[in-house]
Amino acid sequence: MQKLDFGEGDRIRIKKETDSGVVVYEGIVMPTASRNIVIKLDSGYNIGIRPENVEMEVIARLGVKEAIKREEIKGEKREKNLPLLSILSTGGTIASKVDYRTGAVSPQFSTEDILEAIPELGAIAKIKGKVVYSILSENMRAEYWRKLAAEVYNEIKDGAEGIIVTHGTDTMGYTAAALSFMVRTPVPVVLVGSQRSSDRPSSDATMNALSAAKVAACSDLAEVVVVMHGSTSDDYCYIHRGTNVRKMHTSARDAFQSVNETPIGAVYYDASDIDRIRIVFSSPYKKRGEHELELRNKLEENCTLIKFYPGADPAILNFFVDQGYKGIVLEGTGLGHVSAEWIPSVARAVKRGVPVVMTSQCLYGTICDRVYDTGRDLLHAGIIEGEDMLPETALVKLMWVLGQTTDMVEVRQLMHENIAGEIKGRRVIEGSI
C-alpha cells in the first residue's frame, strides 16, 4: 500500500496468478488488521488477497485523504461564514465500524473518525467534537443522560450554534426524551444514528449525518429532535420531536417514527450537491431565541417501567415498592388497564408515596380510565394517567419530575403538564367523523 501510495477508500485493480491462470479483482480498499489486502467488490462482498504474486494499480483515488482535500478546497471560501456545530459522540452504529479481526461491529470511531468518514460535514459547518461516551446504546443509563445534558449545555454556553449527538439507535428515544426535559435550548439539539455502520455498502450513516447537520446548522429550530431516514431509499430524513419518537423496526432504514403526531418536518437529500439539501417544516416547533438556555438535569434514577400482561402477579408491583423504588410507570392494556387484582397494589404504592403512572401498550391514542370500572377503580386508587405519552417517555419524565420535587401533588401536576411536547391532547383521527 505504501509503495503504490493508496489507502482506505481508494479503488484498485489486482491481478493475481493462480494455478488456473490470472484472476482480476477490482474494488474499494477496506481497513484490515492483517497483512492481506481487503477490498470490497462491486457486489458488496469483501475479499482478502495475499499480496504475493500480484500486480496492483490504482484506478481512482476516492479515499478519505482525497475526500478531505476536496472538501477543504471547496470550503476555503465559505469557512469564515459557516456556523459552529458541536458533535458530541456517545457511540452506537454511526460511530462504529467492522472489526476485521472478528467480523463484529463495535463502537470505535472518535469524533475525528466520523469527520474523516463524512468529510462533507466540513462544508456545512465549522465542526468541533468531543467523545462523551463510546458505548453501544443498550449500555446507556440515567447517570449518563445527566452528564450528556451538562455537555450539551456547556457547548451551547460556549457558543455552539447547533448540537449533534451521535447515538446508538436502540435507546435513542430514551435519550432524546431525557435531553428534552433536562435542557431548555435556544438552538437545535439533533440526535442522529444509523442502522448500518459507516463502512458497509448499504450504510445510512452519511445521509443521516448530513441531514442532521443541515438541521443543526441551517434551521431556526430550537428543540431536541431525532433525524433519521424517512424511507428505505436515500431520498429524505424525518425530523422527529424528541419526546414522541420511537424505533419501530429492528433493522430497516426508516425504523424511526413519530407516535401520536406527525414529524416536525423533513430533510430532502441530494447526494450530488450538499447545498441543495432542503429542510421543509410541516408542524409547529420552538424557534431559535424563544427560550433562554437552562440546565435542569436532576433525575431520580430509582424508577421502573412494568409491562402488564394477562395473569401477571401483582407481587411484581409490590416487589419494586418494597425495594425502595421512587416511581413506577405501568404499561397497561388498551385505555390504561391492569387486572382487578392489581388495584390494591397500586393503592398500596400510592399510600407509600410512590407515584404510579399509567400508559398504554397500544402506543397510539390516549389513556382514559373513566370508561370502564377497572379504570375508575384505578383512579380511585391514585393512578396518574399518562395521557398519550409513550411508555418510555413517561418513565424518563417521571425520573425528571421526581428530580425536581417529591411532593405528590406537584408530581401529579407536572406529569399532566405538557413540558416538551410529550402530551399532545385530544386529536381528530383522519377519516373519522
Secondary structure, 3 states (H helix, E strand, C coil): CCCCCCCCCCEEEEEEEECCEEEEEEEEECCCCCCCEEEEECCCCEEEECCCCEEEEEEECCCHHHHHHHHHHHHCCCHHHCCEEEEEEEECHHHEEECCCCCCEEECCCHHHHHHHCHHHHHCCEEEEEEEEEECHHHCCHHHHHHHHHHHHHHHHCCCCEEEEECCCCCHHHHHHHHHHHEECCCCEEEECCCCCCCCCCCCHHHHHHHHHHHHHHCCECCEEEEEECCCCCCEEEEEECCCEEECCCCCCCCEEECCCCCCEEEECCCCCHHHCEEEECCCCCECCCCCCEECCCCCCCEEEEECCCCCCCHHHHHHHHCCCCEEEEEEECCCECCHHHHHHHHHHHHCCCCEEEEECCCCCCCCCCCCHHHHHHHHHCCEECCCCCHHHHHHHHHHHHHHCCCHHHHHHHHCCCCCCCCCCCCCCCCCC
